[in-house]
Amino acid sequence: MTKEIIYTLRSPYRENLDVTAFRFGKGRKAAAIVGALRGNEIQQMYVCSQLIRELKKLEEKGQISPDMEITVIPCVNYYSMNIGKRFWTMDNTDINRMFPGYDMGETTQRIADGVFSYLQGYEYGIQLASFYQPGNFLAHVKMMETGFTDKELMKLFGMEYGIVREPRPYDTTTLNYNWQIWETKAFSVYASATDSIDKKSAETALEAILRFLYNTGIITRKIRSGYLTEIIPEANIAQIHSDAAGIFVSSVSIGDHVNENEIIGKITDPFDGETISLIRTNFPGIVYFEYNASLINENTVCFKIIKE
Amino acid sequence: MIKTIAQAALAVNEKLKIRKNSIKNGSGKTRLSIVTGIHGDELEGQYLAYLIGSRIQENIEFLNGTVDIYPALNPLGIDSITRGIPLFDLDMNRVFPGSKEGTMPETIAAAIIDDLHGSDMCIDVHSSNIFLKEIPQIRISVPTAETLVPYAKMLNVDLIWVHDSATVLESTLAHTLNSMGTKTLVVEMGVGMRITKEYCFQLLDGVFNLMKNIGMWSGETVPVREPMISLNRSVGFVNSDAAGIFVPCAEFGEHVKKGQLIGRVLDPLMGKTAADIKAVCDGIIFTLREYPVVYGGSLLARILQSAEKNGEEAEV
């Protein structure tokens, strides 16, 4: 393993921001894995830290294939992590909306450029991604439909679901999108939690990444088989919105099977405790996302259901 | 007449409401919409909205048509000094056109578009953020320049900046409305979290001049200034390569020469200058950093290259 500072930013009064990469194996740029681009992506950094531990062991045992190089960047924006912010410390911009970056541009454009320049040329790119709303996802792999990456490749992760997303305008400045434009086959792995560590789903994500590396011949240690991944267009996932505001109580868990018209949660009045809304599914299917904050506004996505 | 154009219940005993003041007079069908407050830390539009509403209502006999004033598209942001939408950490100007079936920000955005669509003209007033001060200007993407520049010239701004279009900007209010055929001009002026009265009065004169030109105002107006137009002129970007405290020595709006010292980045701990900041081209400083703390990459100034340098690339 080699540890390398790939980008340094000076601050007026803090220690330098040193974005650090861990490299394993030598030779062809086979796979790059990126963890926290945002200050609240603790789970994403944690998954990468566990991956680095595993890759160290594999390297010591000679189980990284010849002429294969793997890079892991566990955390880019730890400046924000250390002060409890999600986006950039100074101007609140999102590094994952700055790719491919610009070396003469604003601070977060420069950070994005520094990271992206280093990540050029890898055959596969895996980002540990998060969602902007408070909630937990069923661990899954996702890719953007740019026409460059074969969606069947998602099956090599052996996760239960592979989601295909049609890119929207605001996706075009993300790492995942730009990786694909620069001809890296890019995937986002969602490990359920964001702000805190969920060990079970972290292990699921870790195993899926190692399985992908094995299935693509980058490592030689066999990883036990996973699921026969079901590839689903994002359009096949139903969103269930709150039709009232108040205190949110879920009565299901992610991964549960639900029936049509089943009550899966309720909203109560925050003052008198009366139930003001019963949340029902419109479709039978699997709970893929569950809102997890106590207070909920009207028109908030509280569940996502993978339709049967 | 005050109308609520979108609303959603918040968790505890409150509704988020987006409201407009619809002022109508005469038989004219022309409709002008003034929108502001998409970013909760941009307040120049607050004073402008007041000035427009106040002047029209005091001189209502001169109005022939409808002026709709939307002072706060992001009321939660304005009330909490938050640029984006609180709770979501989301830039509201990246969720348009929204969706009627989407999340709360998306449904609000869709309702706003529904209400604005059909205006003959829309003016979306922004300040800069808290970091930069801007001279009154209108920003127009290249594909809409031919249609919009003639109207932008009526608004009494100092600069019309015609910039390349970017895919990511397709999620803005202005792009959405322009692509639906509602002519929308984006104004940037002043600095975040502050009101610059002279700029608001300058634009106020421009708004009434535009109203007169599109046939909905018959009251007195004043002649407007001829703006600089960035077409065929380069814009030089001055970014800091050092971290520290930026103290400018050039004035906002000043004509500078390439290589001229425009400020310094200082290291207060060491008592030294971390970097001398120099103009990257001849021209006028139309953006200047207001917030002193800088990192490598922080934008310090933008310079519109002098007209006589047309055709030459600015070194940036």
Chai-1 contact restraints between the chains, C-beta under 6 A:
chainA,res_idxA,chainB,res_idxB,connection_type,confidence,min_distance_angstrom,max_distance_angstrom,comment,restraint_id
A,L9,B,G296,contact,1.0,0.0,6.0,A-B,restraint_1
A,R10,B,A243,contact,1.0,0.0,6.0,A-B,restraint_2
A,R10,B,G296,contact,1.0,0.0,6.0,A-B,restraint_3
A,S11,B,A243,contact,1.0,0.0,6.0,A-B,restraint_4
A,P12,B,A243,contact,1.0,0.0,6.0,A-B,restraint_5
A,P12,B,G244,contact,1.0,0.0,6.0,A-B,restraint_6
A,P12,B,V293,contact,1.0,0.0,6.0,A-B,restraint_7
A,R86,B,D89,contact,1.0,0.0,6.0,A-B,restraint_8
A,E106,B,G297,contact,1.0,0.0,6.0,A-B,restraint_9
A,E106,B,L299,contact,1.0,0.0,6.0,A-B,restraint_10
A,T107,B,Y295,contact,1.0,0.0,6.0,A-B,restraint_11
A,T107,B,G297,contact,1.0,0.0,6.0,A-B,restraint_12
A,T107,B,S298,contact,1.0,0.0,6.0,A-B,restraint_13
A,R110,B,G297,contact,1.0,0.0,6.0,A-B,restraint_14
A,P169,B,T167,contact,1.0,0.0,6.0,A-B,restraint_15
A,P169,B,V168,contact,1.0,0.0,6.0,A-B,restraint_16
A,P169,B,E170,contact,1.0,0.0,6.0,A-B,restraint_17
A,P169,B,S171,contact,1.0,0.0,6.0,A-B,restraint_18
A,Y170,B,R94,contact,1.0,0.0,6.0,A-B,restraint_19
A,Y170,B,V168,contact,1.0,0.0,6.0,A-B,restraint_20
A,Y170,B,S171,contact,1.0,0.0,6.0,A-B,restraint_21
A,T172,B,T167,contact,1.0,0.0,6.0,A-B,restraint_22
A,T172,B,V168,contact,1.0,0.0,6.0,A-B,restraint_23
A,T173,B,V168,contact,1.0,0.0,6.0,A-B,restraint_24
A,A245,B,A9,contact,1.0,0.0,6.0,A-B,restraint_25
A,A245,B,L10,contact,1.0,0.0,6.0,A-B,restraint_26
A,A245,B,A11,contact,1.0,0.0,6.0,A-B,restraint_27
A,P270,B,V12,contact,1.0,0.0,6.0,A-B,restraint_28
A,L295,B,A11,contact,1.0,0.0,6.0,A-B,restraint_29
A,I296,B,A11,contact,1.0,0.0,6.0,A-B,restraint_30
A,N297,B,L10,contact,1.0,0.0,6.0,A-B,restraint_31
A,N297,B,A11,contact,1.0,0.0,6.0,A-B,restraint_32
A,N297,B,M104,contact,1.0,0.0,6.0,A-B,restraint_33
A,E298,B,A8,contact,1.0,0.0,6.0,A-B,restraint_34
A,E298,B,A9,contact,1.0,0.0,6.0,A-B,restraint_35
A,N299,B,A8,contact,1.0,0.0,6.0,A-B,restraint_36
A,N299,B,M104,contact,1.0,0.0,6.0,A-B,restraint_37
A,N299,B,T107,contact,1.0,0.0,6.0,A-B,restraint_38
A,T300,B,M104,contact,1.0,0.0,6.0,A-B,restraint_39
A,V301,B,T103,contact,1.0,0.0,6.0,A-B,restraint_40
